[in-house]
Amino acid sequence: MKVLHLSSEKTWRGGEQQIAYLLSELVNYGVQVYVACRWQSAFETYCQKQNISHLSLPFANEFDLVTALQLKKYCRQNKIDLVHAHSAHSHALSVWADLLGNNLPIILSRRVDFPVKNNWLSHYKYNYPAIRKIICVSDKIKEVMAPALKQPEKLATVHSGIDLSRFEESFRNGKLHEELDLPLSTFLIGNVSAIAPHKDYFTFVDTAAQLINQDLDAKFLIIGDGPSRPEIEAYVAQKNMQKHILFLGFRQDIPEILPELDVFLITSETEGLGTTILDAFACRVPVVATAGGGIPEIVKHNQTGMLAAVRDTNMLATHVLNVLTIDTLRSRLIANATEFLNGFTKEQTALKTLAVYQEVLGNK
């Protein structure tokens, strides 16, 4: 089986990490993987380092016919069986390539939990006949997508998974406390994610402010970077929280520093699934989260973590305090999350994705 994966994004975020995991596992199952990625992108660099067969293209916009023609040519040259589009631009250009004569089945991955735009072009793209399956990373996305499809049976849920081996050596080592010159008694509460609008870091800041007003000895860490950072930094300053909320930027040492957190606090308004939560599970860090998007599919309230409604600062703060002060609650959440994680590995994701490929190609 030869599968061409389309990655049109310039930067490396959770979606790109999921593609990377999928490629590595599919090879183990005998699939020949090929990639068409954006010029001078993080994924192009990844393919070069991993020696993955790839083609670098402009992916200029959703109407980039030059890229579409190159995709068709590359598929013919390599006798590709299936095209897997992993983003909005990739989706559009896979449709253009088909209209130009590519004539291959298309699998689409959907990682965001907002509805399909209500216009003719969007409905045309999502109902295009060559799109044989739409893989949703959560049941919530599947639910949100269904009304826009003439054939909702094309939707399939395959939850994202993580590489458990990445965290095999993860343990609390005091690294962050030392780096930040903090006593070990200071609680560390943080999130690891892009600083983007849907992550709703305003609620994160408000929750931190409420806890600091209750005299909690804690620092709140925003680990990551993104387009909303200046806006969130301004909001932190407005709330006079600069001493309490620290921006650590993008880090390469997540397996080392994540175990240092006493609570993983994620306050997203929307979320496809939230794979950084799975990373926290792997590091035995208890999770307090909002019930945005697909998060409740992994954070089971009072079992694998604690849930609050989106923007419910009061409940988020209450949950954080309870996790920090009630030892039995903390221990139960960690134990349940560790066991739950076995169903959310990159190996499981790849096997389920491969089953979708086999169904589409009639190899089942």
ABEGO torsion letter per residue (X at the ends): XBBBBBBABABBBAAAAAAAAAAAAAAAAGBBBBBBBBBGBAAAAAAAAAGBBBBBBAGABAABAAAAAAAAAAAAAAGBABBBBABAAAAAAAAAAAAAGAGBBBBBBBABABBBBBBAAAAAAAABAABABBBBABAAAAAAAAAABABAAABBBBBBBBBAAAAAABBBAGAAAAAAGBBAABBBBBBBBBBBAAAGAAAAAAAAAAAAAAGBBBBBBBBEBEAAAAAAAAAAAAAGAAAABBBAEBBAAAAAAAAABABBBBABABBAAGAAAAAAAAAGBBBBBBABEAAAAABBBGAABBBBBBGBAAAAAAAAAAAAABAAAAAAAAAAAAAAAAABBAAAAAAAAAAAAAAAAGAX
